[in-house]
Each structure stands twice: as structure tokens, then as C-alpha cells.
Amino acid sequence: MTLTQPQIDKLIEVYATDIVDGMDMRDLCQFAIDMICSNMCEYTEDELKSEISEIYDEEYWGNLVNEVTE
């Protein structure tokens, strides 16, 4: 049997839902952290600063830099 693209999309969604339903809060948080890190690992420093400053602000960026350099 060959699935159509909408069927494949639905299968992936159902599978992902089943995985998430089986996770506890700690697992969900770790998964979210892993995904964010994975998505940002190829960013340049300027791209990181821009992304983080847009979500929080420049002061937060500065605090993060201080935290990792001290």
C-alpha cells in the first residue's frame, strides 16, 4: 500500500501525539530544550543575539553572555 501525502502527514501527527502522550513533564521539557538547541546550533553569534534579543531584550542577551563567560 502506498500512502498519499495527506495520509503520511496524518500518520506523523498521530505518531507524534502518541509519543507526547507517553511523556511526563520532565521528558517534555527536555525534548523542548533539545529541539531549541538543535534548531539554534548552526546560528552565528549575530543570529543568536538577534533571535534572543527579539524574544527578550538586549539586557537579557548581555546577562546570558556574562553567565557563560564568567
PQR file with spaces between the fields and no chain letter, atoms N, CA, C, O and H, PARSE charges and radii, in Angstrom:
ATOM       1  N    MET     1       0.844   -1.183    0.000 -0.4000 1.5000
ATOM       2  CA   MET     1       0.000    0.000    0.000 -0.0000 2.0000
ATOM       3  C    MET     1       0.886    1.241    0.000  0.5500 1.7000
ATOM       4  O    MET     1       1.866    1.311    0.742 -0.5500 1.4000
ATOM       5  N    THR     2       0.548    2.191   -0.810 -0.4000 1.5000
ATOM       6  CA   THR     2       1.249    3.459   -0.863 -0.0000 2.0000
ATOM       7  C    THR     2       0.343    4.541   -0.283  0.5500 1.7000
ATOM       8  O    THR     2      -0.795    4.716   -0.718 -0.5500 1.4000
ATOM       9  H    THR     2      -0.248    2.134   -1.413  0.4000 1.0000
ATOM      10  N    LEU     3       0.861    5.252    0.693 -0.4000 1.5000
ATOM      11  CA   LEU     3       0.086    6.315    1.335 -0.0000 2.0000
ATOM      12  C    LEU     3       0.197    7.607    0.537  0.5500 1.7000
ATOM      13  O    LEU     3       1.219    7.879   -0.093 -0.5500 1.4000
ATOM      14  H    LEU     3       1.785    5.109    1.046  0.4000 1.0000
ATOM      15  N    THR     4      -0.860    8.389    0.576 -0.4000 1.5000
ATOM      16  CA   THR     4      -0.820    9.711   -0.037 -0.0000 2.0000
ATOM      17  C    THR     4      -0.101   10.661    0.919  0.5500 1.7000
ATOM      18  O    THR     4       0.083   10.338    2.092 -0.5500 1.4000
ATOM      19  H    THR     4      -1.690    8.168    1.088  0.4000 1.0000
ATOM      20  N    GLN     5       0.300   11.815    0.428 -0.4000 1.5000
ATOM      21  CA   GLN     5       0.977   12.778    1.303 -0.0000 2.0000
ATOM      22  C    GLN     5       0.089   13.210    2.468  0.5500 1.7000
ATOM      23  O    GLN     5       0.583   13.299    3.592 -0.5500 1.4000
ATOM      24  H    GLN     5       0.150   12.077   -0.526  0.4000 1.0000
ATOM      25  N    PRO     6      -1.211   13.485    2.250 -0.5600 1.5000
ATOM      26  CA   PRO     6      -2.054   13.813    3.410  0.2800 2.0000
ATOM      27  C    PRO     6      -2.134   12.666    4.420  0.5500 1.7000
ATOM      28  O    PRO     6      -2.196   12.914    5.624 -0.5500 1.4000
ATOM      29  N    GLN     7      -2.134   11.421    3.950 -0.4000 1.5000
ATOM      30  CA   GLN     7      -2.159   10.276    4.862 -0.0000 2.0000
ATOM      31  C    GLN     7      -0.844   10.176    5.635  0.5500 1.7000
ATOM      32  O    GLN     7      -0.853    9.885    6.831 -0.5500 1.4000
ATOM      33  H    GLN     7      -2.083   11.220    2.972  0.4000 1.0000
ATOM      34  N    ILE     8       0.267   10.412    4.973 -0.4000 1.5000
ATOM      35  CA   ILE     8       1.566   10.409    5.644 -0.0000 2.0000
ATOM      36  C    ILE     8       1.616   11.504    6.691  0.5500 1.7000
ATOM      37  O    ILE     8       2.087   11.281    7.806 -0.5500 1.4000
ATOM      38  H    ILE     8       0.274   10.648    4.001  0.4000 1.0000
ATOM      39  N    ASP     9       1.128   12.697    6.335 -0.4000 1.5000
ATOM      40  CA   ASP     9       1.099   13.814    7.287 -0.0000 2.0000
ATOM      41  C    ASP     9       0.265   13.456    8.509  0.5500 1.7000
ATOM      42  O    ASP     9       0.665   13.744    9.637 -0.5500 1.4000
ATOM      43  H    ASP     9       0.745   12.878    5.429  0.4000 1.0000
ATOM      44  N    LYS    10      -0.886   12.834    8.298 -0.4000 1.5000
ATOM      45  CA   LYS    10      -1.763   12.440    9.404 -0.0000 2.0000
ATOM      46  C    LYS    10      -1.106   11.352   10.249  0.5500 1.7000
ATOM      47  O    LYS    10      -1.184   11.393   11.476 -0.5500 1.4000
ATOM      48  H    LYS    10      -1.211   12.601    7.382  0.4000 1.0000
ATOM      49  N    LEU    11      -0.456   10.377    9.604 -0.4000 1.5000
ATOM      50  CA   LEU    11       0.240    9.312   10.320 -0.0000 2.0000
ATOM      51  C    LEU    11       1.314    9.906   11.233  0.5500 1.7000
ATOM      52  O    LEU    11       1.439    9.511   12.391 -0.5500 1.4000
ATOM      53  H    LEU    11      -0.392   10.343    8.606  0.4000 1.0000
ATOM      54  N    ILE    12       2.078   10.848   10.708 -0.4000 1.5000
ATOM      55  CA   ILE    12       3.129   11.502   11.505 -0.0000 2.0000
ATOM      56  C    ILE    12       2.517   12.231   12.687  0.5500 1.7000
ATOM      57  O    ILE    12       3.038   12.155   13.800 -0.5500 1.4000
ATOM      58  H    ILE    12       1.976   11.169    9.767  0.4000 1.0000
ATOM      59  N    GLU    13       1.416   12.936   12.458 -0.4000 1.5000
ATOM      60  CA   GLU    13       0.755   13.673   13.535 -0.0000 2.0000
ATOM      61  C    GLU    13       0.238   12.728   14.621  0.5500 1.7000
ATOM      62  O    GLU    13       0.410   13.001   15.809 -0.5500 1.4000
ATOM      63  H    GLU    13       0.992   12.997   11.555  0.4000 1.0000
ATOM      64  N    VAL    14      -0.388   11.629   14.227 -0.4000 1.5000
ATOM      65  CA   VAL    14      -0.899   10.660   15.202 -0.0000 2.0000
ATOM      66  C    VAL    14       0.258   10.039   15.984  0.5500 1.7000
ATOM      67  O    VAL    14       0.178    9.897   17.204 -0.5500 1.4000
ATOM      68  H    VAL    14      -0.528   11.408   13.262  0.4000 1.0000
ATOM      69  N    TYR    15       1.328    9.670   15.285 -0.4000 1.5000
ATOM      70  CA   TYR    15       2.510    9.094   15.934 -0.0000 2.0000
ATOM      71  C    TYR    15       3.121   10.084   16.926  0.5500 1.7000
ATOM      72  O    TYR    15       3.441    9.712   18.055 -0.5500 1.4000
ATOM      73  H    TYR    15       1.393    9.785   14.294  0.4000 1.0000
ATOM      74  N    ALA    16       3.284   11.343   16.509 -0.4000 1.5000
ATOM      75  CA   ALA    16       3.850   12.364   17.386 -0.0000 2.0000
ATOM      76  C    ALA    16       2.965   12.565   18.614  0.5500 1.7000
ATOM      77  O    ALA    16       3.467   12.716   19.728 -0.5500 1.4000
ATOM      78  H    ALA    16       3.024   11.645   15.592  0.4000 1.0000
ATOM      79  N    THR    17       1.658   12.567   18.410 -0.4000 1.5000
ATOM      80  CA   THR    17       0.724   12.713   19.532 -0.0000 2.0000
ATOM      81  C    THR    17       0.870   11.558   20.508  0.5500 1.7000
ATOM      82  O    THR    17       0.856   11.767   21.721 -0.5500 1.4000
ATOM      83  H    THR    17       1.250   12.445   17.506  0.4000 1.0000
ATOM      84  N    ASP    18       1.010   10.345   19.994 -0.4000 1.5000
ATOM      85  CA   ASP    18       1.194    9.180   20.862 -0.0000 2.0000
ATOM      86  C    ASP    18       2.490    9.284   21.665  0.5500 1.7000
ATOM      87  O    ASP    18       2.519    8.938   22.846 -0.5500 1.4000
ATOM      88  H    ASP    18       1.022   10.176   19.008  0.4000 1.0000
ATOM      89  N    ILE    19       3.554    9.757   21.031 -0.4000 1.5000
ATOM      90  CA   ILE    19       4.825    9.923   21.740 -0.0000 2.0000
ATOM      91  C    ILE    19       4.676   10.947   22.860  0.5500 1.7000
ATOM      92  O    ILE    19       5.086   10.695   23.992 -0.5500 1.4000
ATOM      93  H    ILE    19       3.531   10.038   20.072  0.4000 1.0000
ATOM      94  N    VAL    20       4.090   12.101   22.548 -0.4000 1.5000
ATOM      95  CA   VAL    20       3.926   13.157   23.547 -0.0000 2.0000
ATOM      96  C    VAL    20       3.016   12.694   24.680  0.5500 1.7000
ATOM      97  O    VAL    20       3.279   12.992   25.845 -0.5500 1.4000
ATOM      98  H    VAL    20       3.756   12.306   21.628  0.4000 1.0000
ATOM      99  N    ASP    21       1.950   11.970   24.349 -0.4000 1.5000
ATOM     100  CA   ASP    21       1.045   11.463   25.390 -0.0000 2.0000
ATOM     101  C    ASP    21       1.765   10.536   26.363  0.5500 1.7000
ATOM     102  O    ASP    21       1.373   10.434   27.526 -0.5500 1.4000
ATOM     103  H    ASP    21       1.736   11.728   23.403  0.4000 1.0000
ATOM     104  N    GLY    22       2.817    9.858   25.898 -0.4000 1.5000
ATOM     105  CA   GLY    22       3.563    8.943   26.747 -0.0000 2.0000
ATOM     106  C    GLY    22       4.670    9.593   27.559  0.5500 1.7000
ATOM     107  O    GLY    22       5.348    8.914   28.329 -0.5500 1.4000
ATOM     108  H    GLY    22       3.135    9.941   24.954  0.4000 1.0000
ATOM     109  N    MET    23       4.864   10.893   27.401 -0.4000 1.5000
ATOM     110  CA   MET    23       5.935   11.590   28.107 -0.0000 2.0000
ATOM     111  C    MET    23       5.429   12.235   29.388  0.5500 1.7000
ATOM     112  O    MET    23       4.284   12.680   29.469 -0.5500 1.4000
ATOM     113  H    MET    23       4.313   11.445   26.776  0.4000 1.0000
ATOM     114  N    ASP    24       6.303   12.274   30.386 -0.4000 1.5000
ATOM     115  CA   ASP    24       5.979   13.056   31.577 -0.0000 2.0000
ATOM     116  C    ASP    24       6.524   14.475   31.377  0.5500 1.7000
ATOM     117  O    ASP    24       7.172   14.757   30.370 -0.5500 1.4000
ATOM     118  H    ASP    24       7.233   11.912   30.320  0.4000 1.0000
ATOM     119  N    MET    25       6.264   15.347   32.321 -0.4000 1.5000
ATOM     120  CA   MET    25       6.646   16.755   32.180 -0.0000 2.0000
ATOM     121  C    MET    25       8.154   16.916   32.019  0.5500 1.7000
ATOM     122  O    MET    25       8.601   17.744   31.225 -0.5500 1.4000
ATOM     123  H    MET    25       5.737   15.117   33.139  0.4000 1.0000
ATOM     124  N    ARG    26       8.943   16.143   32.756 -0.4000 1.5000
ATOM     125  CA   ARG    26      10.395   16.225   32.648 -0.0000 2.0000
ATOM     126  C    ARG    26      10.849   15.871   31.234  0.5500 1.7000
ATOM     127  O    ARG    26      11.698   16.552   30.658 -0.5500 1.4000
ATOM     128  H    ARG    26       8.580   15.470   33.401  0.4000 1.0000
ATOM     129  N    ASP    27      10.278   14.802   30.681 -0.4000 1.5000
ATOM     130  CA   ASP    27      10.625   14.392   29.315 -0.0000 2.0000
ATOM     131  C    ASP    27      10.229   15.457   28.295  0.5500 1.7000
ATOM     132  O    ASP    27      10.985   15.747   27.368 -0.5500 1.4000
ATOM     133  H    ASP    27       9.589   14.249   31.149  0.4000 1.0000
ATOM     134  N    LEU    28       9.043   16.037   28.470 -0.4000 1.5000
ATOM     135  CA   LEU    28       8.582   17.085   27.555 -0.0000 2.0000
ATOM     136  C    LEU    28       9.499   18.299   27.596  0.5500 1.7000
ATOM     137  O    LEU    28       9.840   18.863   26.557 -0.5500 1.4000
ATOM     138  H    LEU    28       8.429   15.801   29.223  0.4000 1.0000
ATOM     139  N    CYS    29       9.898   18.697   28.800 -0.4000 1.5000
ATOM     140  CA   CYS    29      10.796   19.842   28.938 -0.0000 2.0000
ATOM     141  C    CYS    29      12.145   19.544   28.292  0.5500 1.7000
ATOM     142  O    CYS    29      12.691   20.395   27.590 -0.5500 1.4000
ATOM     143  H    CYS    29       9.622   18.239   29.644  0.4000 1.0000
ATOM     144  N    GLN    30      12.689   18.356   28.516 -0.4000 1.5000
ATOM     145  CA   GLN    30      13.975   18.000   27.925 -0.0000 2.0000
ATOM     146  C    GLN    30      13.883   17.951   26.407  0.5500 1.7000
ATOM     147  O    GLN    30      14.808   18.368   25.711 -0.5500 1.4000
ATOM     148  H    GLN    30      12.246   17.665   29.086  0.4000 1.0000
ATOM     149  N    PHE    31      12.773   17.446   25.898 -0.4000 1.5000
ATOM     150  CA   PHE    31      12.567   17.405   24.450 -0.0000 2.0000
ATOM     151  C    PHE    31      12.535   18.817   23.876  0.5500 1.7000
ATOM     152  O    PHE    31      13.143   19.083   22.840 -0.5500 1.4000
ATOM     153  H    PHE    31      12.021   17.108   26.464  0.4000 1.0000
ATOM     154  N    ALA    32      11.832   19.713   24.545 -0.4000 1.5000
ATOM     155  CA   ALA    32      11.757   21.102   24.080 -0.0000 2.0000
ATOM     156  C    ALA    32      13.149   21.745   24.088  0.5500 1.7000
ATOM     157  O    ALA    32      13.516   22.434   23.136 -0.5500 1.4000
ATOM     158  H    ALA    32      11.338   19.497   25.387  0.4000 1.0000
ATOM     159  N    ILE    33      13.918   21.528   25.146 -0.4000 1.5000
ATOM     160  CA   ILE    33      15.273   22.072   25.231 -0.0000 2.0000
ATOM     161  C    ILE    33      16.134   21.517   24.105  0.5500 1.7000
ATOM     162  O    ILE    33      16.855   22.263   23.443 -0.5500 1.4000
ATOM     163  H    ILE    33      13.620   20.968   25.920  0.4000 1.0000
ATOM     164  N    ASP    34      16.058   20.204   23.888 -0.4000 1.5000
ATOM     165  CA   ASP    34      16.845   19.572   22.822 -0.0000 2.0000
ATOM     166  C    ASP    34      16.493   20.146   21.450  0.5500 1.7000
ATOM     167  O    ASP    34      17.384   20.393   20.638 -0.5500 1.4000
ATOM     168  H    ASP    34      15.472   19.598   24.425  0.4000 1.0000
ATOM     169  N    MET    35      15.217   20.359   21.187 -0.4000 1.5000
ATOM     170  CA   MET    35      14.780   20.890   19.897 -0.0000 2.0000
ATOM     171  C    MET    35      15.250   22.330   19.695  0.5500 1.7000
ATOM     172  O    MET    35      15.692   22.694   18.605 -0.5500 1.4000
ATOM     173  H    MET    35      14.493   20.159   21.847  0.4000 1.0000
ATOM     174  N    ILE    36      15.154   23.140   20.733 -0.4000 1.5000
ATOM     175  CA   ILE    36      15.615   24.531   20.636 -0.0000 2.0000
ATOM     176  C    ILE    36      17.117   24.560   20.378  0.5500 1.7000
ATOM     177  O    ILE    36      17.587   25.303   19.517 -0.5500 1.4000
ATOM     178  H    ILE    36      14.794   22.845   21.618  0.4000 1.0000
ATOM     179  N    CYS    37      17.866   23.755   21.121 -0.4000 1.5000
ATOM     180  CA   CYS    37      19.323   23.707   20.924 -0.0000 2.0000
ATOM     181  C    CYS    37      19.658   23.218   19.517  0.5500 1.7000
ATOM     182  O    CYS    37      20.537   23.772   18.857 -0.5500 1.4000
ATOM     183  H    CYS    37      17.484   23.151   21.820  0.4000 1.0000
ATOM     184  N    SER    38      18.971   22.202   19.067 -0.4000 1.5000
ATOM     185  CA   SER    38      19.215   21.659   17.734 -0.0000 2.0000
ATOM     186  C    SER    38      18.921   22.691   16.652  0.5500 1.7000
ATOM     187  O    SER    38      19.663   22.812   15.677 -0.5500 1.4000
ATOM     188  H    SER    38      18.257   21.752   19.602  0.4000 1.0000
ATOM     189  N    ASN    39      17.838   23.427   16.833 -0.4000 1.5000
ATOM     190  CA   ASN    39      17.459   24.444   15.849 -0.0000 2.0000
ATOM     191  C    ASN    39      18.433   25.616   15.812  0.5500 1.7000
ATOM     192  O    ASN    39      18.607   26.249   14.771 -0.5500 1.4000
ATOM     193  H    ASN    39      17.236   23.329   17.626  0.4000 1.0000
ATOM     194  N    MET    40      19.064   25.904   16.939 -0.4000 1.5000
ATOM     195  CA   MET    40      19.921   27.080   17.023 -0.0000 2.0000
ATOM     196  C    MET    40      21.411   26.767   16.886  0.5500 1.7000
ATOM     197  O    MET    40      22.224   27.690   16.841 -0.5500 1.4000
ATOM     198  H    MET    40      18.922   25.389   17.785  0.4000 1.0000
ATOM     199  N    CYS    41      21.784   25.503   16.820 -0.4000 1.5000
ATOM     200  CA   CYS    41      23.207   25.139   16.855 -0.0000 2.0000
ATOM     201  C    CYS    41      23.992   25.647   15.649  0.5500 1.7000
ATOM     202  O    CYS    41      25.215   25.764   15.729 -0.5500 1.4000
ATOM     203  H    CYS    41      21.123   24.753   16.856  0.4000 1.0000
ATOM     204  N    GLU    42      23.343   25.945   14.564 -0.4000 1.5000
ATOM     205  CA   GLU    42      24.035   26.439   13.374 -0.0000 2.0000
ATOM     206  C    GLU    42      24.018   27.973   13.271  0.5500 1.7000
ATOM     207  O    GLU    42      24.585   28.539   12.337 -0.5500 1.4000
ATOM     208  H    GLU    42      22.349   25.849   14.499  0.4000 1.0000
ATOM     209  N    TYR    43      23.371   28.635   14.223 -0.4000 1.5000
ATOM     210  CA   TYR    43      23.291   30.094   14.202 -0.0000 2.0000
ATOM     211  C    TYR    43      24.671   30.713   14.430  0.5500 1.7000
ATOM     212  O    TYR    43      25.491   30.170   15.171 -0.5500 1.4000
ATOM     213  H    TYR    43      22.910   28.176   14.982  0.4000 1.0000
ATOM     214  N    THR    44      24.909   31.830   13.798 -0.4000 1.5000
ATOM     215  CA   THR    44      26.092   32.620   14.117 -0.0000 2.0000
ATOM     216  C    THR    44      25.809   33.383   15.415  0.5500 1.7000
ATOM     217  O    THR    44      24.674   33.421   15.889 -0.5500 1.4000
ATOM     218  H    THR    44      24.243   32.271   13.196  0.4000 1.0000
ATOM     219  N    GLU    45      26.849   33.984   15.977 -0.4000 1.5000
ATOM     220  CA   GLU    45      26.648   34.775   17.191 -0.0000 2.0000
ATOM     221  C    GLU    45      25.678   35.935   16.932  0.5500 1.7000
ATOM     222  O    GLU    45      24.836   36.238   17.778 -0.5500 1.4000
ATOM     223  H    GLU    45      27.771   33.953   15.592  0.4000 1.0000
ATOM     224  N    ASP    46      25.793   36.581   15.773 -0.4000 1.5000
ATOM     225  CA   ASP    46      24.878   37.682   15.442 -0.0000 2.0000
ATOM     226  C    ASP    46      23.437   37.194   15.316  0.5500 1.7000
ATOM     227  O    ASP    46      22.509   37.874   15.753 -0.5500 1.4000
ATOM     228  H    ASP    46      26.477   36.336   15.086  0.4000 1.0000
ATOM     229  N    GLU    47      23.250   36.021   14.720 -0.4000 1.5000
ATOM     230  CA   GLU    47      21.899   35.469   14.593 -0.0000 2.0000
ATOM     231  C    GLU    47      21.332   35.106   15.962  0.5500 1.7000
ATOM     232  O    GLU    47      20.150   35.326   16.226 -0.5500 1.4000
ATOM     233  H    GLU    47      24.003   35.468   14.364  0.4000 1.0000
ATOM     234  N    LEU    48      22.171   34.554   16.829 -0.4000 1.5000
ATOM     235  CA   LEU    48      21.726   34.245   18.191 -0.0000 2.0000
ATOM     236  C    LEU    48      21.304   35.515   18.921  0.5500 1.7000
ATOM     237  O    LEU    48      20.243   35.569   19.542 -0.5500 1.4000
ATOM     238  H    LEU    48      23.131   34.376   16.615  0.4000 1.0000
ATOM     239  N    LYS    49      22.162   36.542   18.835 -0.4000 1.5000
ATOM     240  CA   LYS    49      21.852   37.807   19.511 -0.0000 2.0000
ATOM     241  C    LYS    49      20.543   38.377   18.999  0.5500 1.7000
ATOM     242  O    LYS    49      19.714   38.827   19.790 -0.5500 1.4000
ATOM     243  H    LYS    49      23.025   36.498   18.331  0.4000 1.0000
ATOM     244  N    SER    50      20.346   38.367   17.710 -0.4000 1.5000
ATOM     245  CA   SER    50      19.118   38.902   17.123 -0.0000 2.0000
ATOM     246  C    SER    50      17.893   38.125   17.593  0.5500 1.7000
ATOM     247  O    SER    50      16.904   38.720   18.022 -0.5500 1.4000
ATOM     248  H    SER    50      21.019   38.002   17.067  0.4000 1.0000
ATOM     249  N    GLU    51      17.957   36.807   17.512 -0.4000 1.5000
ATOM     250  CA   GLU    51      16.827   35.958   17.918 -0.0000 2.0000
ATOM     251  C    GLU    51      16.486   36.156   19.390  0.5500 1.7000
ATOM     252  O    GLU    51      15.328   36.373   19.745 -0.5500 1.4000
ATOM     253  H    GLU    51      18.761   36.324   17.163  0.4000 1.0000
ATOM     254  N    ILE    52      17.506   36.079   20.240 -0.4000 1.5000
ATOM     255  CA   ILE    52      17.287   36.169   21.682 -0.0000 2.0000
ATOM     256  C    ILE    52      16.828   37.570   22.077  0.5500 1.7000
ATOM     257  O    ILE    52      15.945   37.719   22.922 -0.5500 1.4000
ATOM     258  H    ILE    52      18.447   35.903   19.952  0.4000 1.0000
ATOM     259  N    SER    53      17.418   38.590   21.475 -0.4000 1.5000
ATOM     260  CA   SER    53      17.038   39.970   21.795 -0.0000 2.0000
ATOM     261  C    SER    53      15.620   40.294   21.341  0.5500 1.7000
ATOM     262  O    SER    53      14.934   41.093   21.978 -0.5500 1.4000
ATOM     263  H    SER    53      18.135   38.469   20.788  0.4000 1.0000
ATOM     264  N    GLU    54      15.178   39.686   20.253 -0.4000 1.5000
ATOM     265  CA   GLU    54      13.801   39.898   19.788 -0.0000 2.0000
ATOM     266  C    GLU    54      12.793   39.290   20.754  0.5500 1.7000
ATOM     267  O    GLU    54      11.729   39.862   20.989 -0.5500 1.4000
ATOM     268  H    GLU    54      15.735   39.036   19.736  0.4000 1.0000
ATOM     269  N    ILE    55      13.129   38.130   21.313 -0.4000 1.5000
ATOM     270  CA   ILE    55      12.210   37.445   22.227 -0.0000 2.0000
ATOM     271  C    ILE    55      12.253   38.084   23.610  0.5500 1.7000
ATOM     272  O    ILE    55      11.210   38.290   24.231 -0.5500 1.4000
ATOM     273  H    ILE    55      13.994   37.666   21.121  0.4000 1.0000
ATOM     274  N    TYR    56      13.443   38.395   24.090 -0.4000 1.5000
ATOM     275  CA   TYR    56      13.599   39.027   25.392 -0.0000 2.0000
ATOM     276  C    TYR    56      14.034   40.475   25.164  0.5500 1.7000
ATOM     277  O    TYR    56      13.210   41.310   24.789 -0.5500 1.4000
ATOM     278  H    TYR    56      14.290   38.227   23.586  0.4000 1.0000
ATOM     279  N    ASP    57      15.290   40.780   25.379 -0.4000 1.5000
ATOM     280  CA   ASP    57      15.811   42.117   25.085 -0.0000 2.0000
ATOM     281  C    ASP    57      17.333   42.072   25.127  0.5500 1.7000
ATOM     282  O    ASP    57      17.928   41.036   25.427 -0.5500 1.4000
ATOM     283  H    ASP    57      15.959   40.102   25.683  0.4000 1.0000
ATOM     284  N    GLU    58      17.952   43.206   24.824 -0.4000 1.5000
ATOM     285  CA   GLU    58      19.417   43.274   24.783 -0.0000 2.0000
ATOM     286  C    GLU    58      20.027   43.005   26.161  0.5500 1.7000
ATOM     287  O    GLU    58      21.093   42.399   26.262 -0.5500 1.4000
ATOM     288  H    GLU    58      17.469   44.047   24.580  0.4000 1.0000
ATOM     289  N    GLU    59      19.354   43.452   27.211 -0.4000 1.5000
ATOM     290  CA   GLU    59      19.866   43.229   28.565 -0.0000 2.0000
ATOM     291  C    GLU    59      19.930   41.736   28.872  0.5500 1.7000
ATOM     292  O    GLU    59      20.902   41.260   29.458 -0.5500 1.4000
ATOM     293  H    GLU    59      18.488   43.945   27.128  0.4000 1.0000
ATOM     294  N    TYR    60      18.909   41.008   28.481 -0.4000 1.5000
ATOM     295  CA   TYR    60      18.896   39.559   28.693 -0.0000 2.0000
ATOM     296  C    TYR    60      20.055   38.910   27.943  0.5500 1.7000
ATOM     297  O    TYR    60      20.748   38.046   28.480 -0.5500 1.4000
ATOM     298  H    TYR    60      18.119   41.394   28.005  0.4000 1.0000
ATOM     299  N    TRP    61      20.260   39.338   26.692 -0.4000 1.5000
ATOM     300  CA   TRP    61      21.398   38.837   25.912 -0.0000 2.0000
ATOM     301  C    TRP    61      22.711   39.077   26.680  0.5500 1.7000
ATOM     302  O    TRP    61      23.543   38.178   26.802 -0.5500 1.4000
ATOM     303  H    TRP    61      19.697   40.040   26.256  0.4000 1.0000
ATOM     304  N    GLY    62      22.875   40.290   27.187 -0.4000 1.5000
ATOM     305  CA   GLY    62      24.076   40.627   27.947 -0.0000 2.0000
ATOM     306  C    GLY    62      24.234   39.751   29.176  0.5500 1.7000
ATOM     307  O    GLY    62      25.340   39.314   29.496 -0.5500 1.4000
ATOM     308  H    GLY    62      22.199   41.020   27.088  0.4000 1.0000
ATOM     309  N    ASN    63      23.133   39.494   29.864 -0.4000 1.5000
ATOM     310  CA   ASN    63      23.179   38.627   31.047 -0.0000 2.0000
ATOM     311  C    ASN    63      23.609   37.210   30.676  0.5500 1.7000
ATOM     312  O    ASN    63      24.397   36.587   31.387 -0.5500 1.4000
ATOM     313  H    ASN    63      22.235   39.848   29.604  0.4000 1.0000
ATOM     314  N    LEU    64      23.084   36.703   29.553 -0.4000 1.5000
ATOM     315  CA   LEU    64      23.481   35.362   29.105 -0.0000 2.0000
ATOM     316  C    LEU    64      24.969   35.316   28.779  0.5500 1.7000
ATOM     317  O    LEU    64      25.674   34.381   29.161 -0.5500 1.4000
ATOM     318  H    LEU    64      22.444   37.208   28.975  0.4000 1.0000
ATOM     319  N    VAL    65      25.435   36.337   28.066 -0.4000 1.5000
ATOM     320  CA   VAL    65      26.862   36.378   27.709 -0.0000 2.0000
ATOM     321  C    VAL    65      27.709   36.398   28.972  0.5500 1.7000
ATOM     322  O    VAL    65      28.701   35.676   29.066 -0.5500 1.4000
ATOM     323  H    VAL    65      24.862   37.096   27.755  0.4000 1.0000
ATOM     324  N    ASN    66      27.321   37.224   29.949 -0.4000 1.5000
ATOM     325  CA   ASN    66      28.065   37.275   31.220 -0.0000 2.0000
ATOM     326  C    ASN    66      28.063   35.926   31.921  0.5500 1.7000
ATOM     327  O    ASN    66      29.078   35.503   32.474 -0.5500 1.4000
ATOM     328  H    ASN    66      26.515   37.811   29.873  0.4000 1.0000
ATOM     329  N    GLU    67      26.913   35.247   31.897 -0.4000 1.5000
ATOM     330  CA   GLU    67      26.788   33.959   32.572 -0.0000 2.0000
ATOM     331  C    GLU    67      27.725   32.907   31.981  0.5500 1.7000
ATOM     332  O    GLU    67      28.291   32.100   32.718 -0.5500 1.4000
ATOM     333  H    GLU    67      26.088   35.590   31.447  0.4000 1.0000
ATOM     334  N    VAL    68      27.890   32.909   30.680 -0.4000 1.5000
ATOM     335  CA   VAL    68      28.717   31.876   30.044 -0.0000 2.0000
ATOM     336  C    VAL    68      30.179   32.250   29.942  0.5500 1.7000
ATOM     337  O    VAL    68      31.011   31.403   29.619 -0.5500 1.4000
ATOM     338  H    VAL    68      27.430   33.565   30.081  0.4000 1.0000
ATOM     339  N    THR    69      30.514   33.523   30.217 -0.4000 1.5000
ATOM     340  CA   THR    69      31.912   33.943   30.113 -0.0000 2.0000
ATOM     341  C    THR    69      32.569   34.119   31.477  0.5500 1.7000
ATOM     342  O    THR    69      33.784   34.309   31.539 -0.5500 1.4000
ATOM     343  H    THR    69      29.837   34.211   30.480  0.4000 1.0000
ATOM     344  N    GLU    70      31.839   34.064   32.532 -0.4000 1.5000
ATOM     345  CA   GLU    70      32.420   34.233   33.877 -0.0000 2.0000
ATOM     346  C    GLU    70      32.753   32.907   34.502  0.5500 1.7000
ATOM     347  O    GLU    70      33.248   32.862   35.628 -0.5500 1.4000
ATOM     348  H    GLU    70      30.852   33.909   32.481  0.4000 1.0000
